[in-house]
Every structure is written in structure tokens, then in C-alpha cells.
Amino acid sequence: MKTNHAVLQMALVVSLLLFFHQRLQAYDNNKAHPAINKAIVDYAEYQLKDAFPSSYSIDITVDKNKYTGMAVTNGGYFEYSTSESSVDYRIFEWIEHGGYSADEPELAAAVRHFYDPLSLSQGRKYLTNRGTYWEGVYSNPRIDAIEWALGDTEKGSTNKWSLAQGKEYMVLALLALDEADKKALWGKAFRCLGEVLHNTADMGCPPHTRNDSHAAPLGYGGGWALGSPDPYEEMFDPAFASKFAENAPDPDLKAAFAGATTIRSIHEKLAQFTNTYFFTEQTINGSGRLNYAPINEDGRYPSPLLQSLDYRDEEFIYYYRFPSGRNVKLCKDLGYIRSRTYPYIDKECVESLASELVPNILCAGANVVRLFIPQFQVELNSAVVNGLIRGEVRHSTSTEYPLPLYYSGKMAIMNNQNDEKIGDVDCITGSFEGTLSGLKEGDRIYAVAEFAGIRIRSQAIEVKKVDMDLTQYTKIKILLTADMPYTDGSNYFMFLTVSNYPPYEGVLQPLIWSGSSFSESFDYPTSTSWGSVGRIYGKINGTVDINSLTLTTLEGERIEEETDTDGSTEKRFDKISM
């Protein structure tokens, strides 16, 4: 009984401490991560336009449509205390929400969001450091942040909101024909993207790229009592996401991100940069005014070292000048009464660190968005006066999407002169065609595929007059034949006929043309030499490819009706649809 009582006490203490931690953390999922995700989308829309083809418009923040899906609406530290419900969010809100939901349940997430690019812990990139004695009450999943976020390993595949899952939802959303299904899949896809971008932000956060646990149950100020909080995590102001959005990123990182073909390489590159150039408070190391070993015994990183920094005696601050041109305050050693003490990171340093880290996070994240959005080309192939419009939506394969993708959905046909919509045609697995009235010779039009705040347009083409007079084609006959097997193995010859041909000596009722489309309802009287009378009637309509003069669609029916002299009536009914 004593043992059980002790376990319950420990569980209660941990729960209470975690509650305080939730209230006090700053680089958190309630404000900071959603703010960073929103800033990434803004950066992608306004500062990375050249990374997308000129035919693309990325207006995720402008899209007013709502997308229904499941979101974390009751956060908690344990799975049983965390719940989801259905909500209606805009696309950028799903991305923001992913910044929040990636940390839920918080206890499980806390040990999955570390990636040490140097693998100092015996080749392991995941967290092994224990900052406090009570951290041993929960198990270590032995998985690093990147594989968890991307879902590209066996362990990572258990994450149901990973990049791998997001790309699968993207593929299904592109193919879906039902609009409600399509929107639900977009919501899932962009929540996944939001969770991936949460990890992008973590790869630009020093304590997440070192083997340095930073549990903060009592916040930074109460760290002396229990925990090992990191000042950058605890003092980061969510407003930094927008404050430093216009700072130039590191030029080498910017070039690397722009040339990246995989999202994994972006995360790894950013983590390497953060690990190489930034301390956590408990991994400050090197020869300053004195020789300092890291407080965290697992934190003997080779860079940065105090002796490689620019120390200014009068300020008690260690600086490093980055290629971006910013002179960043990495740490300081000002003690009481202007004495020197063990180097530390304070609020002033945190803001200075953020001025360099945030723009690199935004640049990295924008390129994650670039690679997450598949590249398509919309081609409008032909358009004739009051006739058929034809085109295709072709996917350009990439490392992230190595197999061809197919778009299904509405294609808007637009007037190139005033950008007004003329009408819609349906696209099915990458091909679209339809007939629109009101098109005049010489009009210039273009086609647009639009989904989830992403707009892809074709080049404009000129509406052509039909090169030949299709009205010369006045009649049509379709004859289908087949050998139909009997049960005894013999065959019976069958045929179907649909045509507007008149009976012998009858007067033709010709096809009526509208552009490349034709139709006719016909009704011919018939009679025989032995006195029976009847009629041949029906209807037929279809479209023709102007360029090849081949049928593209056809629907028709033909009924032959004959009444004999005894009053009995027989009918033959043929129908074709293709």
C-alpha cells in the first residue's frame, strides 16, 4: 500500500507541475507556434512568389472557404485528457491549428520533438538527456523530431498527422469529385502541413536541436526548484514571428532551401545551422574569461565555443556576427555589482537570437510549403465559336511526388480581357472539355484550376471559328454488331442501329449544328405493300472534335414501330450512349 500511495503522490505532483508548465511556457503551441505558422504562410505568399511557376497564385490567407474536419478542441497532457471535434476552418486556420495540435497530447509530444544533428548521444538523434529526476516516469519513444514529423520511417509512420499522411490526403483531395469530400480532405492535408511546420519551427529553436531536455513545470523563474527550463523557450515572445519577418535570412541557408527537393533536407539543414551557431543555457561551453564546461553533461557540443565569439568587456556580452550582417548576442556573464558569472541567456539575448533564427525559420517553412504543393500545368488546347473547349491539367513529378497526380474538379473558363468568368467545365483525372455558349471568334480565354487558396491558370488562347462548314454533314448512322453466344455454344448475330436516315423515298430530317455540337429529333412515317403502317422516330445528339473530325460524344435512340392490318403492333428499340 505504501508503494501505491507513493506512486499516486508522484503522479499527482507530475500532473500539477505539468499544469503550471502549460500556463507559463512561451515557445508554446497556444500562441507561438500558430503565430510562426501564420508568418510562414505570409512569407510564402509575398516573399517567395518566384519559387512557384508564374501561372500560380498562392492566396491561402485570402481564401474565404471553410473546410470541415477534426481538430483538437480540448488540449491536455495525456491522450485520455485530449479530445477532438468537428470544426470549420479556412485553409490558413488549419495550418495554424497544426502548429497547435502537433503538441497534443503534450507529454507524448514533449519527448518526440528533439533532433540532434550531431548524434552526440552514442549516435542517437532523439532525446536521451533527463533534465529532472521526475522525467523518468514516462517512457522514451526513441524517435527523433524529423522522422516523427515526416512519417518517413517505421517509427514515424505511427504519426497520423505526418507529412506522409498529408501528401496522401493531398492526392485524394485532387482526385475527389464530391465537393464535400474534397474539402474534408483539404482540411486534413493542411492540418498535416501545419504539424510539419511546427517541426520546422522547432528545428530553428536551439533546445530542440541539442540533447538538452528543458522541462519547465514552474516556468523559467521557478527552474531553481524543479526542472531545467531553457530561457529561449520560456522568454520567446510570439510577436517575434511578425517582428522579424522582414529580416533577411542567412544567404547560404536561403540558397540551400531554394534548391532543396525534399522537406527532410530543409529540416536537417536548419537543425544543423541552429545546433552549430546557438547555445542553450545549459550547453554553454568554452573558454571565456574562465574555462566553462556545460551544465548539461550531455551537451559538450563543438560549436559554438566562447573563445570563437566577440566578447565585449564593457557590455559583458558574447557576440557573433552572422553572414546576414546581424551581430547577435549569444549570451552574457554580467553578475551582481558588475562582476562576472557563469554565462547565461536572458530576455535581451533571447530577442537578439530570435532576430536571426526567425527569418531562417520563415524561409525554411516557405520552402516546405513550396514542396508540399504539387506542381501542375493547365493547358487550354482548343476553343471554337459556341462549341467545344478542351484542355488538360498535367502534373510535373518531383521528389516529394514522384508518381503522376491527377486533378478532378471544376475548371473556370475566363475572359482574358476583363478576367470575368464565362462558365465552368468539368475536369476528370486531368482532362477537361465542355461546350460553352456565347464565345465569339477572336475572343481570348484562359482556364483556371482553383483549390485550397491555390490558383493555377493556363495561357490564353484565341477562340477560333470552325474551319469547315459542319452543316454539310446532315446525317449520321452508327451500327454496332456482335456475335452473342447461346448456352449451347452457338452464336447469334446481333446489331444495334442509331441514325437519322429516312426510310426508302423518305425526306431526310437533317442534323442541326451548333458549333461542333449536333442534335436532331426525327419522326418518319412508314408503310408496306401489304398494308401495314408505322413510323421510325427518335433523337440523336453529340459533339465532334473539330481538329480530327472524330466523334467525342454521342447519345441516340431509334424506335421502329409497325402496326399490321390486324391491329397488332411491334416495336424495335435501339439506344447508344458513348
LINBEL-V293824 format. One line per field, one symbol per residue. phi: phi as a letter, one per 20 degrees, with the letter a starting at -180 (. if undefined). psi: psi as a letter, one per 20 degrees, with the letter a starting at -180 (. if undefined). burial: + if it has 16 or more other C-alpha atoms within 10 Angstrom, else -. Layout:
# LINBEL-V293824
phi = ???
psi = ???
burial = ???
This chain:
# LINBEL-V293824
phi = .fffffffffffffffffffgffdfdedeecffgfffffffgfffddcfffdgffecdcffegefdceaecfdbfaecffddbcbfcdcfgffffgfgfeffedfffffgeddcbefelfelneeefcfdebfefffcfeflcefffffemdcffffffeceggffffffffffefeffffgffffgffefggffffgfgfffdcgfedcfbfcgcfdmffeffeaocfdfffedfegffgefdfefffgfffgffffefdcfgffffffffffffdcedfecfbpddfceceffefedeefbfcgfedeedgfdmcedceegfneedeeabcfdflledcggbddgffgfffffefgffffffffffggffefecceceebbcglcfdcabddeefbffcfdfdcdcqfdeddfffcleferdcedclnccbrdcenfdgngdcbdcdcblmdccdeffcefdfgfcefffedbbbdcdcaeefefenedcfcbcccadfefgmeefdffddcmddcbaddbdfcbcfeofcabdbrbbbaccfffdldfdbbcabcddccdefenfcccccdbcbb
psi = hgghgggggggggggghhghghhiqgmrigggghgggghgggghhhjkhiiqqhiqoolhihpiqqpprpqoinqrhqhijpqqrproqrghhhgghhhghhjpqhgghhjikqoohilhmljpirpipohqhiiiiqqoilprhghghhkjrgghiioikrgggghghgghghhqhphggghhhggggiggghhghghghhikogiijqmnplpmhjrhhjhhgprmqphgghjpphihhhhjhjqprphgggggghiqiqhghggggghggghhipqrhjkpqaochrppqqgoijkmqiqrqhijropoghikppqpoqhiipopohrrkpaqlkrqapqrpagggghgghhhgghhgggghhhggghhoqpqpppohqpqpkbppqaqoppoqrhhmiqpqpppappppqphgjkqphaqqppolipqqrppripqpiqprrqppppljpppqrqqrppqqphqoiiioiqqppopqqopqrhjirqppqqppprjprrpjrpporqpqncjqqqppqopqqrrhjiqraqoraqpqaqpohhilqphqppqqppoppprhjiqpqqpopppp.
burial = ----------------++--++-++++++++++++++++++++++--+---+---++++++----+++++++--+++-----+----+++++++++++++++++++-+++++++++++-++--++++++++---+-------++++++++++---++-+-+++++++-+++++++++----+++++++++++++++++++++++++++++++++++++++--+--+++++++++++++-+++-++-++++--++-+++-+++++-+++++++++++-+++++++++-+---+++-+-++++--+++--+++----+++++-----+++++++++-------+++++--+++++++++++++++++++++++++++++++++++++++++++++++----++---++++++++++++------++++++++++++++--++--+++++++++++--+++++++++++---+---++--------------------+++++++------++++++++++++++++-+-----+++++++++++++++-------+-++++++++----------+-+--
